[in-house]
Amino acid sequence: MTMTTTTMRSPEMPNAAPEFQHTEATPTIRIRGLHKHFRTTAALDGVDLELGSGRIVGLLGENGCGKTTLMKVLAGVLAEYTGEVEILGHTPGA
């Protein structure tokens, strides 16, 4: 197995110490037990997902199944959820 390492640096301070060491073994996106409810309606109910880098992924589903809610959580727009969400080791919106 070949191991590729990517060092993430802040664009504002390119000479600063790396913020995060990313390897092929580290998922780019990691979601565990994600739950998001709007009043009594469950938009996301126990989502588990790991995606590595270098992948093109489609998100398909019926209207109202939670596609947009998932993307808003990943973008850091929605913060009132339970579970773990990480992108390159960071929590979106934190």
Backbone bond lengths (Angstrom), bond angles and torsions (degrees), N, CA, C in turn:
res aa  C-N    CA-C-N  psi(-1)  N-CA   C-N-CA  omega(-1)  CA-C   N-CA-C  phi
1 M - - - 1.452 - - 1.524 108.82 -
2 T 1.309 116.88 130.64 1.459 122.18 176.52 1.510 109.24 -90.23
3 M 1.315 116.71 133.86 1.459 121.53 -178.98 1.520 108.88 -107.11
4 T 1.330 116.51 121.61 1.453 122.14 177.31 1.520 108.38 -106.37
5 T 1.325 116.60 134.99 1.463 121.00 179.11 1.511 109.84 -117.15
6 T 1.324 116.19 132.63 1.451 122.33 175.52 1.513 107.93 -118.42
7 T 1.319 117.49 129.41 1.455 121.68 178.54 1.518 108.53 -101.46
8 M 1.328 116.28 121.72 1.452 121.55 179.66 1.531 108.87 -91.47
9 R 1.321 117.27 128.09 1.460 122.25 177.80 1.523 109.31 -124.85
10 S 1.297 115.04 151.93 1.450 120.79 178.34 1.524 109.19 -69.90
11 P 1.356 119.69 129.97 1.460 120.89 178.75 1.529 113.19 -63.90
12 E 1.348 116.14 -25.99 1.463 119.25 -179.90 1.530 111.48 -74.03
13 M 1.332 116.82 -28.33 1.462 121.73 -177.91 1.532 109.25 -132.88
14 P 1.339 118.02 77.00 1.463 120.52 -173.76 1.525 113.94 -63.38
15 N 1.330 119.52 -21.12 1.459 121.19 -179.78 1.526 112.98 -95.21
16 A 1.325 116.89 4.01 1.466 121.18 -179.26 1.522 109.75 -73.54
17 A 1.311 115.63 165.17 1.462 120.91 177.14 1.521 109.70 -62.59
18 P 1.328 117.78 148.22 1.460 120.07 179.52 1.520 111.55 -59.68
19 E 1.334 115.56 142.53 1.460 120.71 178.94 1.523 110.78 -82.42
20 F 1.337 117.39 -30.64 1.453 120.39 -171.73 1.517 108.60 -159.14
21 Q 1.319 117.05 134.45 1.460 121.71 174.24 1.521 108.02 -95.85
22 H 1.323 116.88 119.75 1.459 121.90 -177.71 1.517 108.61 -110.90
23 T 1.329 117.36 127.87 1.457 122.02 175.80 1.516 108.86 -120.25
24 E 1.344 116.32 168.69 1.466 119.84 177.59 1.511 111.47 -58.88
25 A 1.327 116.43 -31.36 1.459 120.97 -179.05 1.525 112.12 -73.78
26 T 1.333 118.15 -18.44 1.457 122.76 179.58 1.524 108.81 -89.82
27 P 1.342 118.56 122.17 1.466 118.25 178.14 1.528 111.23 -66.90
28 T 1.319 116.34 141.60 1.455 121.27 176.64 1.525 109.87 -68.58
29 I 1.316 116.59 -43.20 1.461 122.71 176.56 1.519 107.70 -121.60
30 R 1.328 116.42 129.03 1.461 121.69 178.13 1.524 109.16 -133.02
31 I 1.316 115.84 122.78 1.463 122.44 179.99 1.523 107.84 -127.35
32 R 1.323 116.32 130.99 1.464 122.03 178.63 1.531 110.04 -133.34
33 G 1.337 115.53 120.80 1.465 120.62 174.03 1.516 114.70 59.11
34 L 1.331 117.24 41.12 1.462 121.20 -177.76 1.528 110.63 -76.18
35 H 1.337 114.63 124.20 1.468 122.12 177.01 1.518 108.39 -128.25
36 K 1.331 116.39 132.89 1.461 122.32 175.08 1.518 107.60 -141.10
37 H 1.330 115.21 124.09 1.466 121.18 179.15 1.518 110.35 -118.43
38 F 1.306 115.83 144.83 1.457 123.30 169.87 1.527 105.38 -114.02
39 R 1.322 114.78 100.73 1.471 122.93 -171.97 1.530 109.17 56.68
40 T 1.311 118.65 -112.76 1.464 120.32 -178.20 1.530 113.13 -97.60
41 T 1.315 117.71 0.23 1.463 121.69 -177.91 1.527 110.84 -97.28
42 A 1.313 116.42 124.46 1.471 121.29 177.06 1.526 108.78 -84.51
43 A 1.333 116.66 113.06 1.460 120.73 176.71 1.530 110.18 -84.32
44 L 1.335 117.19 -39.11 1.458 123.67 176.38 1.522 106.87 -131.41
45 D 1.310 116.58 126.07 1.460 120.17 -173.45 1.525 110.27 -129.00
46 G 1.341 115.99 86.26 1.464 120.93 176.15 1.513 114.68 77.78
47 V 1.321 118.12 42.48 1.470 122.31 -178.85 1.528 109.68 -74.13
48 D 1.337 116.34 128.90 1.460 124.28 172.12 1.525 107.13 -121.95
49 L 1.334 116.77 130.28 1.466 120.31 -176.00 1.520 109.72 -156.60
50 E 1.331 116.55 137.91 1.462 122.16 170.57 1.515 107.77 -133.53
51 L 1.323 116.35 127.50 1.456 122.00 177.98 1.515 109.15 -127.38
52 G 1.322 116.40 129.86 1.450 121.41 175.68 1.518 110.53 -86.62
53 S 1.317 115.87 171.76 1.465 120.23 179.23 1.527 109.69 -76.56
54 G 1.322 115.46 161.41 1.457 121.52 177.32 1.515 114.19 76.80
55 R 1.299 117.85 22.15 1.464 121.75 -179.38 1.530 109.80 -117.50
56 I 1.311 115.12 145.33 1.460 121.14 171.34 1.521 105.72 -108.48
57 V 1.325 115.92 124.84 1.458 120.81 -173.00 1.515 109.61 -126.77
58 G 1.310 116.24 138.66 1.452 121.94 174.00 1.512 109.70 -102.82
59 L 1.299 117.02 144.52 1.461 122.74 178.44 1.526 106.92 -116.30
60 L 1.326 116.17 106.27 1.460 121.81 -174.17 1.518 110.39 -116.26
61 G 1.309 115.91 150.04 1.459 120.87 175.87 1.510 111.02 168.39
62 E 1.315 114.18 168.16 1.458 120.73 179.72 1.521 111.05 -69.38
63 N 1.323 115.99 164.14 1.463 120.49 174.06 1.519 109.38 -58.00
64 G 1.319 116.15 134.73 1.453 120.78 176.50 1.516 115.67 82.12
65 C 1.338 117.95 10.24 1.470 119.03 -176.78 1.524 113.40 -88.90
66 G 1.353 119.19 -6.16 1.459 121.07 174.69 1.514 116.15 111.78
67 K 1.325 118.38 8.42 1.478 121.18 -179.36 1.525 111.18 -60.37
68 T 1.300 117.60 -51.59 1.462 121.68 -178.81 1.520 111.02 -67.03
69 T 1.314 117.71 -37.84 1.462 120.90 177.38 1.521 110.32 -61.08
70 L 1.329 118.06 -44.17 1.462 121.76 177.54 1.519 110.93 -60.73
71 M 1.319 117.80 -44.74 1.469 120.92 -179.86 1.528 110.81 -64.85
72 K 1.339 118.20 -37.29 1.464 121.13 177.85 1.524 111.59 -67.30
73 V 1.327 117.60 -36.36 1.470 120.40 175.37 1.522 109.31 -64.81
74 L 1.337 117.58 -45.87 1.470 121.51 179.67 1.523 111.89 -63.46
75 A 1.326 117.01 -32.82 1.471 121.16 179.55 1.523 112.53 -80.07
76 G 1.329 116.94 -10.18 1.453 119.88 -179.44 1.509 114.05 84.74
77 V 1.321 117.51 10.90 1.469 121.88 -179.23 1.525 110.70 -80.38
78 L 1.333 117.07 -37.99 1.465 121.91 176.83 1.522 108.35 -104.07
79 A 1.309 116.28 126.24 1.461 119.97 -177.85 1.526 112.81 -117.43
80 E 1.301 118.61 -13.75 1.464 121.14 -176.82 1.525 109.77 -89.86
81 Y 1.337 115.33 78.67 1.459 122.06 178.60 1.521 107.53 -141.05
82 T 1.319 116.39 167.25 1.456 120.53 173.13 1.522 108.20 -116.21
83 G 1.320 115.86 154.17 1.458 121.77 -176.86 1.519 110.03 112.48
84 E 1.310 115.95 -176.66 1.460 122.59 -178.73 1.518 110.56 -113.41
85 V 1.331 116.41 132.42 1.460 122.76 176.78 1.516 107.29 -134.71
86 E 1.334 117.14 127.00 1.460 121.73 177.51 1.519 109.97 -137.73
87 I 1.326 115.28 138.37 1.458 122.76 170.84 1.517 105.87 -122.72
88 L 1.333 116.21 116.54 1.467 122.74 -176.15 1.530 111.45 50.64
89 G 1.339 115.56 39.12 1.451 121.37 176.57 1.512 116.11 83.56
90 H 1.327 117.41 0.50 1.468 122.20 -179.06 1.524 110.46 -114.17
91 T 1.328 116.29 146.13 1.450 121.95 175.57 1.516 109.06 -81.72
92 P 1.346 118.87 126.07 1.470 119.98 -179.87 1.524 111.72 -59.18
93 G 1.317 116.27 136.64 1.451 122.19 177.22 1.508 114.99 79.65
94 A 1.329 117.74 -3.43 1.479 119.79 -178.56 1.505 111.49 -86.31
